[in-house]
């Protein structure tokens, strides 16, 4: 399953989104970058043993638990 997940999505304006997953296929982080690879936005995720998201960390360091 992890092999079929979207890792990079190029947008019409040539910016792109990258996604990373853990071995269970859960999204661990996503980032929006310009075509010149400048980071515009990002999110990182953590999960509990029930596969529920337990927190989100944003690019600016703020987070939600």
C-alpha positions as CSV (number, residue, x, y, z in Angstrom):
1,X,0.0,0.0,0.0
2,X,2.7,2.7,0.8
3,X,4.1,2.3,-2.7
4,X,0.8,3.6,-4.2
5,X,0.5,6.7,-2.1
6,X,1.0,10.2,-3.7
7,X,4.5,11.5,-2.8
8,X,4.7,14.5,-5.1
9,X,1.9,16.5,-6.8
10,X,2.9,19.3,-9.2
11,X,0.5,22.2,-9.4
12,X,-0.4,24.2,-12.5
13,X,1.8,27.1,-11.3
14,X,4.8,24.7,-11.0
15,X,4.7,24.8,-7.2
16,X,4.4,21.3,-5.7
17,X,3.3,19.3,-2.7
18,X,5.4,16.6,-1.2
19,X,4.0,13.9,1.2
20,X,5.9,11.4,3.3
21,X,4.4,8.3,5.0
22,X,5.4,5.8,7.6
23,X,5.6,2.1,7.0
24,X,1.9,1.8,7.8
25,X,1.0,4.3,5.1
26,X,0.1,7.1,7.5
27,X,0.9,10.6,6.4
28,X,3.8,11.9,8.5
29,X,4.4,15.2,6.9
30,X,3.3,17.3,3.9
31,X,4.9,20.4,2.4
32,X,4.1,23.0,-0.2
33,X,7.1,24.3,-2.1
34,X,7.7,26.7,-4.9
35,X,9.2,25.5,-8.2
36,X,12.5,26.9,-6.8
37,X,12.2,24.7,-3.8
38,X,11.3,27.5,-1.3
39,X,9.1,26.2,1.5
40,X,5.7,27.9,1.6
41,X,3.9,25.7,4.1
42,X,4.3,22.4,5.9
43,X,2.6,20.1,8.5
44,X,3.9,17.2,10.5
45,X,1.7,14.6,12.1
46,X,2.0,12.1,15.0
47,X,-0.2,9.1,15.7
48,X,-1.2,7.0,18.7
49,X,-1.4,3.1,18.7
50,X,-5.0,3.3,17.5
51,X,-3.8,5.1,14.3
52,X,-5.4,8.4,15.4
53,X,-3.6,11.7,14.8
54,X,-2.5,12.9,18.2
55,X,-0.9,16.2,17.1
56,X,-0.1,18.5,14.2
57,X,3.0,20.7,14.0
58,X,2.8,23.6,11.5
59,X,5.6,25.3,9.6
60,X,5.7,28.2,12.1
61,X,6.2,25.8,15.0
62,X,2.7,26.1,16.4
63,X,0.9,22.9,17.1
64,X,-2.4,21.3,17.9
65,X,-2.8,18.3,20.2
